[in-house]
Amino acid sequence: MKYQIKQTNELTEKEIEHILQLWDISAWNTMKSAYFRTFFKDSEFHFLLDSHSEILAVFRLNFDFVLEISGTQYAFAEAVGLVAAHKKKGYGAMLVQKFKENVAQRNLETIGFCHADLRPFYEKCTIEILYDKAKAIKEHAGSEWINSEDDDILIFNISQKIKEQLNTLSAQNNAYLITKE
């Protein structure tokens, strides 16, 4: 098995099709390669590949992710879209370990998010979890701020100082997702 990272513009048509198939998000299923490359231009893709270079698992790193906490903006790399081609074979867990080592080696401030039902998987992968902190993140929806749908914040690689900031999040102390216009 091989660990590989590709920039969006390095992905082949076949890889893009396979990623979209694995993600299985109805709104994206008909996405064309050119639009995919534009839509995910601020991302890189982490893969676990078999000996024939077939994708066993994929994880996307989104570099366009900024949270505002108590008036200060923090830029993170956001780990998102982890999926394995075959369930219960350890491919996702193996990719998470390689991914975690990579972002630590590059010293990238990297977080992710999950729903409560995925906690056991990330706990098994020894990813530090800030339980029930993601609900305190507000996202812009039209003219209002709504709570994130995720439950937890996953810590892949961040400084102690920023971890402490994230740990202070609560219903009374929200973080706000800042999006570029």
Buried (B, 14 or more C-beta within 10 A) or exposed (E): EEBEBBEBEEBEEEBBBBBBEBBEEEEEEEBEBEEBBEEBEBBBBBBBBEEEEEBBBBBBBBBBBBBBBEEEEBEBBBBBBBBBBEEEEBBBBBBBBBBBEBBEEEEBBBBBBBEEEBBEBBEEBEBEBBEBBBBBBBBEEEEEEEBBEBBBBBBBBBEEEBBEBBEEBEEEEBBBBBEEE
